[in-house]
Amino acid sequence: MGSTTLLNTLANLGVMNGAMANTSFNPEIDDYKAIVCVLLSGGLDSYNMLIPGGTDESGDNGFNEYKALRTDLAIQNIEDVNLFTNPQHVGIRGLNNAYNSFGVHTQMPEMKTLFDAGNLAYMSNIGTLVEPLMSIADYQNSAKKRPLGIYSHSDQQMQWQTSVPQSRDALGVGGRMADLLHATNTNQELSMNLSLDGKNVFQRGKDLSEYAIRSDINSNNVGFEPFPSSWSDAGYMNQLRNNAIDNMMSDTYANLLQKTYATTAKTSISAFGAFKAALSKVPSFTTSFPDTNIAEDFSAISRVMSVRDELGVKRQIFFVNYGGWDMHNNLVDGLTARLPNVSQALKAFYDRTVELGIADKVTTYTISDFARTITSNGQGSDHGWGGNSIVMGGAVNGGKIYGGFPQMSLFNNPQNVSFRGNFIPSVSTDELYAELALWYGVSPADLCYVTPNLGNFYSYSAGNYPIGLMNMTDGISNLNRPQDCIVY
């Protein structure tokens, strides 16, 4: 009975600890930083999230081209687009954005506010790549390596989380960073990777995995419920329960799997105790969150961040999943209903980090399986490839659009690979993750461990960063140049 209860309770918890990998992290790390990965699962139609806005006579006719190509999927009036006040453009590998004016979906005014304030940026036409593909000729060249299952939900979700598009069996980017930097945390009983969505690929490392927590916006009880409430947490039943668990965990097992399971369960219970003690010290806040699932997840993350000192952590990585974006039909109404939830939750979370005094220590970004076709199927859009992502935080060089937003046309467009409008990504996931990793404190010498394909896109040198997206403040230019990446 006891083992059955534990199995049900701990099913979504990964292994908390293992033998630490050899690390080469910056020994001067003494501040707090956190990364929050937000998976918008299902394939977000992100060309209705970031929209070209120009209609002038200077050659930037972006909105009219967008509207003509997207037909019934497009926002019909430019007055309804939340146009950025003064967007700046940063090209990647010689690719520039096709337009000069941009805005966001009607239902995302909070993103305009953060963008105009310099606390949010967009990665335009980003996606999974093994190596640069600069044209449809490259795409069709059998000598060039392409991601596995470009239009497959499962493949693309996995590849966004591993940044190894040529493999279906790779560690997660967050897991690799945790392998390198977990030793910076004084509390080694608690994984630096915390998931609001149970087990996931992103946080799976060589030696570390995620610790799954649940969100409860109305209490400090963020964590898993270790035992049925009917068992009681006081008195004689509590004593019997604890004695039974200690005996069960202390048994010597002949089977290695049983030993690993016992260690995982016992460590999970210990971590829950640490969480419970720390969360009793969560302060009161003035920033409020909307009553949505994604907002509750962000609220829970902020509560954990507020007791980072009590938890003994200097580095944390969080994972959130907010699904429902596979809109082959009813797309216009679907985006109108769901995009506000994302926009409002992100803005509330940023405001909460400001209240906590850590806005420049927390970077949040969105990922999705893929973007969707530019053209309509009559009711919605279908599976695409390169799309647009949000990067938010006080350390972000915001108010800018990075990458190469594609021309809104199907013909004479070197980035388009189908009659439906599927775009070759201008920016690879490797470049984004390498930029975040350097900001986070990963040594340049370890970039190839975090993103094994990085050498196909970027070679580190002092003061030269993959994108220029982040304000680098840890003096990484003084660290050694890494060896060339060994392609996975």
ABEGO torsion letter per residue (X at the ends): XAAAAAAAAAAABBBABBBBBBBABBAABABBBBBBBBBBBGGBBAAAABBBABABAAGBAAAAAAAAAAEAABBABAAABBBBABBBBBBBGGBBBABABBBBBAABAAAAAAAAAGABBBBBGBBBBABBBABAAAAABAABBBBBGAABAAAAAAAAAAGBAABABBBBAAAAAAAAAAAABABAABBABBBAAEBBAAABBAABBBBBBBBBAABABBEBBABBAAAEABEAAAAAAAAAAAAAAABBBABAAAAAAAAAAAAAAAAAAAAAAAAAABBBBABBBBBBAAAAAAAAAAAAAAAAAAAGBABBBBBBBBBGABBABGAAAAAAAAAAAAAAAAAAAAAAAAAAGAAAABBBBBBBABBBBABBAGABBBBBBBBBBBBBEAABBBGBBBEBBBBBBABGBAABABAAGBBBBABBAAAAAAAAAAAAGBBAAAAAAABAAAAAABBBBBGBBAAGABBBAAGAAABBBBBBBBBX
